[in-house]
Amino acid sequence: MNAKTPGKDKDNASAQASLELRAGQRVTLLGLVVNLVLVGVKLFLGIAGRSQALVADAVHSVSDLATDVVVLVGVTLGRKEPDEKHHFGHRRVETLATGLVSLGLAAAGIYIAINAASNIYFKSHCQPTWLAALGAAISIAAKESLYQATLRVGRRIKSQAIVANAWHHRSDSLSSVAVLIGVGGALISPRLAALDAWAALVVAVLIIKVAAGLFWNAVKEVSDAAPTSAVLEKMTQCALNVEGVLGVHDLKVRSSADLYQMQLHIVVDGSITVAQGHQVAKQVEKCLFRDVENLLEVVVHVDPTHEEEDEAN
């Protein structure tokens, strides 16, 4: 006996999914437009302001354009309804998009690190002007605002791909902070020009760390890794607390685009009717959707006590 609806009617669920998809598409398109403008602004001011760091930062923004496209496609396809060929939906497309974004983020971090290390080793520093500082300041304000907006939407619609893209925006903001520090130091004193490269190197390490975390989460989802023991225990206890449930076994959980899909077996009194067993299963389902965050789908199998006794014998 199975129970697998979240308690909302299908029309409401579909409308909610459509609203979430549009929100994800809007914030990603906003990011794409902002990144396109920033590439031009930073490239122009970097050349005019004689700042190699700002020109490199403009190249970093080009990578953001690519990841915006990946996320837009991933979210659009990943939020499609289940069909005959995809019984569990298309959310793994979002997982794939997250992995691709994390690789892009890591590549950007490695590029910044190599460039910064090279500048430190060869003492390749230039004397930038205030135009470069202006470009870095504009980038920081724009990308930090974009990070906050994208992160809010990603968390609200539970899209790991959009959350990953938010961190890509933050990486661009941090690299611009490094540019501003370096340019500001050089404007104060030519002897402080090396601050640009050292700050960029620190930022690169932070970017690579974030990318590694996002990539590992994507790998765990693709491999159907179970959530933490705390989450599994919470699910088990939720079912056991329902009146009529005598035992819980064969709990299986996997993640799909940062949402849980689960199934479990509950043991009920073998003398009750099928209808009564179904009601117990529905109560277990309601409890799980109420108490467990990020739960997408539940399948509850009902086993009578005599089946358990037969298996034991």
Secondary structure as GFF3:
##gff-version 3
##sequence-region A 1 313
A	DSSP	alpha_helix	10	48	.	.	.	ID=ss1
A	DSSP	alpha_helix	52	78	.	.	.	ID=ss2
A	DSSP	alpha_helix	92	122	.	.	.	ID=ss3
A	DSSP	alpha_helix	130	156	.	.	.	ID=ss4
A	DSSP	alpha_helix	160	188	.	.	.	ID=ss5
A	DSSP	three_ten_helix	190	192	.	.	.	ID=ss6
A	DSSP	alpha_helix	195	222	.	.	.	ID=ss7
A	DSSP	alpha_helix	229	240	.	.	.	ID=ss8
A	DSSP	beta_strand	247	256	.	.	.	ID=ss9
A	DSSP	beta_strand	259	268	.	.	.	ID=ss10
A	DSSP	alpha_helix	274	291	.	.	.	ID=ss11
A	DSSP	beta_strand	295	304	.	.	.	ID=ss12
A	DSSP	alpha_helix	305	312	.	.	.	ID=ss13
###
